[in-house]
Amino acid sequence: MRIAYLDCFSGMSGDMFLGALVDAGVPAKLFEDTVAALNIGARLEISRVNRSGIGATKVDVFVNGEKELPREVFAEQQTRAHKHEHEHGHKHGPEQVELREHNYSQSGHEGTRAGAPAPHGHEHGRGLNEIREIIRKAGISDGAKRTAIAIFEALGAAEAKIHNTDVERVHFHEVGAVDAMVDIVCAAVGAEALGVDEIVCSPLNVGGGTVKCAHGVLPVPVPATVELLQGAPVYSSGIQVELVTPTGAAIVKTLVKRFAPFPAMTIEKSGYGAGSRDFAGHPNVVRLTIGESQAVFAQNTSQETITVLEANLDDLNPQVFGYVVERLLEAGALDTFALPVQMKKHRPGILLTVLSKPEDAPRLTQIIFTETSTLGVRRREEQRQTLARKWVNVVTRWGDVRLKIASMNGTITNYAPEYEDCKKIAAENHVPLKSVMNEAMEAYLKAVKS
């Protein structure tokens, strides 16, 4: 399976993604033709730059002949415009959303960048319907159109929720909408041109600090980015700048199939897309690596991060241990098991291991401390790959029994009757447990053959 791995160790923005695509082999002319097809007064400037010693491709968007504005400059213009409207009694239009596609710090030292005020053609910016229509009329593939619209709708839905308004009432500021359309539509076209079966993404470094925008000073990541990255693994390396932009987050949300560490693959090529800033000792780039996955067997499985809790027990009443296991499972543990170990002073003991969801680990740790004699619990994060699974009901002479069915790539690999169902039936009907389990298995196999 051909995959692309997006490594967001320095965040993610629309222009960085486009740079990585070009650097990885997507023709620059494809993007230039795409921008021309949009017919929105934009053009691209593509160049090679260095970011802390790493060579990368930089993609800049020019709107009406001027390079896009930094977030701080744009915010100042918005503030002046709102003040002017207020002083002259002008009514405010629909909720407007600012979109800036570079990494900026709260200090705003990007003064050498050229910029221009918003044109007057759309006083209240562009709404989603107008943006959809522009994309639909563009000379790009239908698949790229659907992807681009989906990215814009994800962005609009996040902004609508943050600003407590309807998504169709969200209007993107004229210049910001042009920047975003270029980044989003080119991202959709470029991702299609990669010809990969899926895009996998690393955890995202979101940055930190605050940023000044049209709505005032906001914490990083800004609210829309937080909304868009729900369910995605994120962290901050401590750099006090905005590393993941809302548009970058919307692209990740729509294009990425799953999040994982660097996958097992045969690398074919890679590309680096540059952000605007050049941090000392930290390459401000996003990396895109393309190749063939070596884990073909892992298709249609899911991967998740779990927490492993461990404790050594050498002075616990064996009767209490059974109770502890029951409590842990009732409290949400994914699994528990024990191994005999030889401890110091030749004492025999038990190694208690508990698998849990990361959010359940504190509660389960508390139970281990409360219910056992241990003085310490070890904790680590691991990756778990699981087969697709589902439940089916089968009918036995004594009642219904659930069976858990596991499959890989559409092929059933394992099936087993639910122990608790069989145990209950055996007790209520005074029949051997193994008889209930065997009949449940026979009923399932009969149903499959028929």
C-alpha positions in Angstrom: 0.0 0.0 0.0 1.4 3.4 -1.0 1.3 5.9 1.9 2.4 9.4 2.7 3.6 10.3 6.2 3.1 13.9 7.3 5.6 14.8 10.1 4.4 17.9 11.9 7.2 18.4 14.4 7.1 22.1 13.6 3.4 22.4 13.2 1.3 22.6 10.1 -0.1 25.4 7.8 -1.5 25.5 4.4 1.6 27.0 2.7 3.9 24.6 4.5 1.9 21.6 3.2 2.0 23.0 -0.4 5.8 23.5 -0.1 6.2 19.9 1.1 4.0 18.6 -1.8 6.2 20.5 -4.4 9.4 19.4 -2.7 8.1 15.8 -2.8 7.6 15.9 -6.6 4.1 17.4 -7.2 4.7 19.8 -10.2 4.7 23.4 -9.4 2.9 24.1 -12.6 0.0 22.0 -11.4 -0.5 24.5 -8.5 0.0 27.5 -10.8 -2.6 26.2 -13.2 -5.0 25.5 -10.2 -4.6 29.0 -8.9 -5.3 30.4 -12.4 -8.4 28.2 -12.7 -9.8 29.7 -9.5 -9.6 33.2 -11.1 -9.6 35.0 -7.8 -6.7 37.5 -8.4 -4.0 35.3 -6.8 -0.7 33.9 -7.9 2.1 31.8 -6.4 5.7 32.5 -5.8 7.7 29.3 -5.2 11.3 29.4 -4.0 14.0 27.4 -2.2 14.9 28.4 1.3 16.8 27.2 4.3 15.2 26.7 7.7 17.8 26.1 10.4 20.0 24.3 7.9 17.3 22.3 6.2 16.6 23.0 2.5 12.9 23.4 1.9 10.4 24.7 -0.6 8.5 27.9 0.3 5.2 28.8 -1.3 3.9 32.3 -1.0 0.5 33.6 -2.1 0.2 37.0 -3.7 -3.3 38.6 -3.8 -3.8 41.4 -6.2 0.0 41.8 -6.6 0.7 41.8 -2.8 2.1 39.1 -0.6 -0.4 38.0 2.1 -0.4 40.1 5.3 1.0 38.9 8.6 -1.6 38.1 11.3 -0.7 41.2 13.4 -0.8 43.6 10.5 -4.1 42.2 9.4 -5.5 42.5 12.9 -4.5 46.1 13.1 -6.3 46.9 9.8 -9.4 45.1 11.1 -9.3 47.1 14.3 -9.0 50.4 12.4 -11.8 49.3 10.0 -14.1 48.4 12.9 -13.3 51.6 14.7 -14.1 53.6 11.5 -17.4 51.8 11.2 -18.3 52.4 14.8 -17.4 56.1 14.6 -19.5 56.6 11.4 -22.4 54.6 12.5 -22.0 51.8 10.0 -23.7 48.4 10.8 -21.6 45.3 11.1 -22.2 42.6 8.6 -22.1 38.8 9.1 -19.4 37.3 11.4 -16.1 37.6 9.6 -13.3 35.1 10.1 -9.6 35.9 9.7 -7.4 33.4 8.0 -3.6 33.8 8.1 -1.4 31.0 6.9 2.0 31.5 8.6 3.6 31.1 12.0 3.7 34.4 13.9 4.7 35.2 17.5 3.1 37.6 19.8 5.9 40.1 19.2 5.0 40.4 15.5 8.5 41.0 14.0 7.5 40.3 10.4 7.6 44.0 9.4 9.6 43.5 6.2 6.7 41.6 4.6 4.6 43.6 2.1 0.8 43.8 2.5 -2.2 45.6 1.2 -5.6 46.4 2.7 -8.5 44.2 1.7 -10.1 45.1 -1.7 -13.5 46.7 -1.7 -15.2 44.2 -3.9 -16.6 42.2 -1.0 -17.2 44.4 2.0 -18.4 41.6 4.1 -16.1 38.9 2.7 -17.1 35.6 1.0 -19.5 33.1 2.5 -19.3 29.4 2.2 -21.9 29.2 -0.6 -19.8 31.7 -2.7 -16.6 29.8 -2.0 -18.2 26.5 -2.9 -19.4 27.9 -6.2 -15.9 29.3 -7.0 -14.4 25.8 -6.3 -17.1 24.0 -8.4 -16.4 26.2 -11.4 -12.6 25.7 -11.2 -11.0 23.5 -13.8 -9.9 20.7 -11.4 -11.1 17.1 -10.9 -14.4 16.4 -9.2 -12.6 14.5 -6.5 -10.3 17.5 -5.7 -13.4 19.8 -5.7 -15.1 17.5 -3.1 -12.0 17.4 -1.0 -11.5 21.2 -1.1 -15.1 21.9 -0.2 -14.9 19.4 2.7 -11.8 21.2 4.1 -13.5 24.6 3.8 -16.7 23.2 5.4 -14.6 21.8 8.3 -13.0 25.2 8.8 -16.3 27.0 8.6 -18.0 24.6 11.1 -15.2 25.1 13.6 -15.4 28.9 13.2 -19.2 28.9 13.5 -19.0 26.9 16.7 -16.4 29.2 18.2 -18.3 32.4 17.3 -21.7 30.9 18.2 -23.2 31.4 14.8 -24.6 29.3 11.9 -21.9 27.9 9.5 -23.7 29.6 6.5 -23.3 33.0 8.2 -19.6 32.7 8.6 -17.9 35.0 6.1 -14.2 34.9 5.4 -12.4 38.2 5.0 -11.8 38.9 1.3 -8.0 38.6 1.4 -8.0 35.8 3.9 -10.6 33.8 1.8 -8.3 34.1 -1.2 -5.3 32.9 0.7 -7.3 30.0 2.2 -8.9 29.0 -1.1 -5.4 28.9 -2.7 -4.0 26.8 0.1 -7.0 24.5 0.4 -7.7 23.9 -3.2 -4.0 23.3 -4.0 -3.8 21.0 -1.0 -6.7 18.9 -2.4 -5.2 18.9 -5.9 -1.7 18.1 -4.6 -2.9 15.3 -2.3 -4.7 13.7 -5.3 -1.6 14.0 -7.4 0.5 12.1 -4.8 -1.4 9.0 -5.7 -1.2 7.5 -2.2 -3.8 5.2 -0.6 -3.7 7.1 2.7 -2.0 10.0 4.5 -0.8 9.2 8.0 0.2 12.0 10.4 2.4 12.4 13.4 1.3 14.2 16.6 1.2 17.9 15.9 3.4 20.4 17.6 1.0 23.3 18.2 3.4 25.9 19.6 2.4 28.2 22.5 2.1 31.7 23.8 -0.5 34.1 22.4 -1.3 35.7 19.1 -3.0 38.9 18.1 -5.8 38.6 15.6 -9.0 40.3 14.5 -10.8 39.2 17.6 -8.1 40.3 20.0 -5.3 38.4 21.8 -5.9 34.7 21.8 -4.0 31.8 23.3 -2.1 29.4 21.1 -3.4 27.1 19.7 -6.3 29.4 18.8 -9.9 28.2 19.5 -10.6 27.1 15.9 -7.5 25.1 15.8 -8.4 23.3 19.0 -11.8 22.6 17.7 -10.5 21.1 14.4 -7.9 19.0 16.2 -10.3 17.2 18.5 -9.3 13.5 18.5 -5.8 14.3 17.2 -2.6 13.8 19.3 -1.0 17.2 19.9 1.8 18.7 22.1 3.9 21.8 22.5 7.6 21.8 22.4 7.7 25.1 24.2 8.2 27.4 21.2 6.1 30.5 21.9 4.6 31.0 18.4 1.6 29.7 16.6 2.7 26.5 14.8 -0.6 25.0 13.7 -3.0 27.4 11.9 -6.7 26.8 11.5 -6.3 26.1 7.8 -3.5 23.6 8.5 -5.6 21.9 11.1 -8.6 21.7 8.6 -6.3 20.1 6.0 -5.1 17.5 8.5 -8.7 16.8 9.7 -9.9 16.1 6.2 -7.0 14.5 4.5 -5.4 12.4 7.3 -6.7 8.9 7.8 -4.9 8.1 11.0 -2.3 9.3 13.5 0.7 7.1 14.3 4.5 7.1 14.8 6.6 6.9 11.7 5.3 3.8 9.9 7.1 0.8 8.6 7.6 1.6 4.9 10.0 1.5 2.0 10.8 5.2 1.4 10.5 6.4 -2.1 11.0 10.1 -1.7 10.4 13.0 0.8 9.8 16.7 0.7 10.1 19.6 3.1 7.7 22.6 3.2 8.9 25.8 4.8 7.1 28.1 7.2 7.8 31.9 7.2 10.0 32.0 10.3 13.5 30.6 10.7 13.9 29.5 14.3 17.4 29.0 15.7 18.1 25.3 16.3 14.6 24.3 15.1 13.9 23.7 11.4 10.5 25.3 10.8 9.4 22.8 8.2 6.8 20.1 7.7 8.1 16.8 6.2 6.2 14.6 3.8 7.6 11.1 3.2 6.1 8.8 0.5 6.7 5.1 0.1 5.3 1.6 0.2 3.9 0.4 3.5 5.6 -2.8 4.7 2.7 -3.6 7.0 0.2 -4.9 4.4 -1.2 -7.2 7.0 -2.2 -4.3 9.1 -4.8 -2.9 6.7 -8.2 -2.3 8.2 -6.9 -2.5 11.7 -6.9 0.4 14.1 -4.0 1.7 16.2 -4.3 3.5 19.5 -2.2 4.7 22.4 -2.8 2.8 25.6 -1.4 3.2 29.1 0.3 0.2 30.8 0.3 0.2 34.6 2.5 -2.3 36.5 3.1 -3.0 40.2 5.1 -5.8 42.0 3.1 -7.4 44.8 4.8 -9.8 47.3 2.8 -9.5 50.5 -0.8 -9.4 49.3 -3.5 -11.9 50.3 -4.3 -14.0 47.2 -8.0 -13.6 47.9 -7.6 -9.8 47.8 -5.9 -10.1 44.4 -9.0 -11.5 42.8 -11.1 -8.7 44.2 -8.6 -6.1 42.9 -8.8 -7.5 39.4 -12.6 -7.3 39.5 -12.5 -3.7 40.6 -10.1 -2.7 37.9 -12.2 -4.3 35.2 -15.3 -2.7 36.5 -13.5 0.7 36.6 -12.7 0.5 32.9 -9.4 -1.4 32.6 -9.0 -2.9 29.1 -7.3 -5.9 30.5 -5.5 -7.1 33.6 -3.1 -10.1 34.1 -0.5 -11.4 36.5 2.8 -13.1 36.2 4.7 -14.9 39.0 8.1 -13.2 39.7 11.0 -13.8 42.1 11.6 -10.6 44.1 14.3 -9.4 46.5 15.2 -11.6 49.5 14.0 -14.5 47.4 10.3 -13.7 48.0 7.8 -15.0 45.5 5.6 -12.3 44.2 3.1 -11.3 41.5 3.6 -8.7 38.7 0.2 -7.0 38.2 -0.2 -5.5 34.7 -3.2 -3.3 33.8 -4.0 -2.0 30.3 -6.1 1.1 30.2 -7.1 4.1 28.1 -4.8 7.1 28.9 -7.7 9.0 30.4 -8.6 6.1 32.8 -5.0 5.6 34.1 -5.2 8.0 37.1 -8.4 6.4 38.4 -7.0 2.9 38.0 -3.7 3.9 39.6 -5.7 5.1 42.6 -7.4 1.7 42.9 -4.1 -0.1 42.8 -2.7 2.0 45.6 -5.9 1.8 47.6 -6.6 -1.9 47.3 -3.1 -3.5 47.2 0.0 -3.2 49.3 2.3 -1.8 46.6 4.2 1.4 47.3 4.7 2.3 43.6 3.0 1.9 40.2 5.0 2.1 37.0 3.4 3.8 34.0 4.2 3.9 30.3 2.5 4.6 27.0 2.4 2.0 24.2 0.9 1.6 20.8 -1.8 -1.1 20.4 -3.0 -2.4 17.1 -6.4 -4.1 17.1 -8.4 -6.1 14.6 -11.8 -4.9 13.5 -14.4 -6.5 15.8 -18.2 -6.8 16.1 -20.8 -8.7 18.1 -23.4 -11.1 16.8 -26.2 -13.0 18.6 -26.7 -16.7 18.2 -29.6 -18.8 19.6 -29.0 -21.9 21.8 -31.6 -24.1 23.3 -31.1 -22.2 26.6 -31.1 -18.7 25.3 -29.2 -16.1 23.2 -25.4 -15.8 23.4 -23.3 -13.0 22.0 -20.2 -13.9 20.0 -17.3 -11.6 19.4 -16.1 -11.7 15.7 -12.6 -10.3 14.8 -11.6 -9.7 11.2 -8.7 -8.5 9.1 -9.0 -7.2 5.6 -12.5 -8.4 5.5 -11.6 -12.0 6.5 -12.8 -13.4 9.8 -9.8 -14.5 11.9 -11.3 -15.2 15.3 -14.6 -15.7 17.0 -15.6 -16.7 20.5 -18.7 -16.8 22.6 -19.0 -14.2 25.4 -18.0 -15.8 28.6 -20.4 -13.9 30.9 -23.4 -14.9 28.7 -22.5 -18.5 28.7 -21.7 -18.5 32.5 -25.2 -17.0 33.3 -27.0 -19.6 31.1 -25.0 -22.5 32.5 -25.9 -21.4 36.1 -29.5 -20.7 35.4 -30.1 -24.0 33.5 -27.7 -26.2 35.6 -25.8 -27.3 32.5 -22.0 -27.5 32.0 -20.4 -24.2 30.9 -18.5 -26.0 28.1 -21.8 -27.4 26.7 -23.2 -23.9 26.4 -20.0 -22.5 24.8 -19.8 -25.5 22.3 -23.5 -25.0 21.3 -23.0 -21.3 20.8 -20.0 -22.0 18.5 -22.0 -24.6 16.5 -24.9 -22.2 16.1 -22.6 -19.5 14.7 -20.9 -21.9 12.2 -24.3 -23.2 11.1 -25.5 -19.6 10.5 -22.3 -18.8 8.5 -22.7 -21.8 6.2 -26.4 -21.2 5.6 
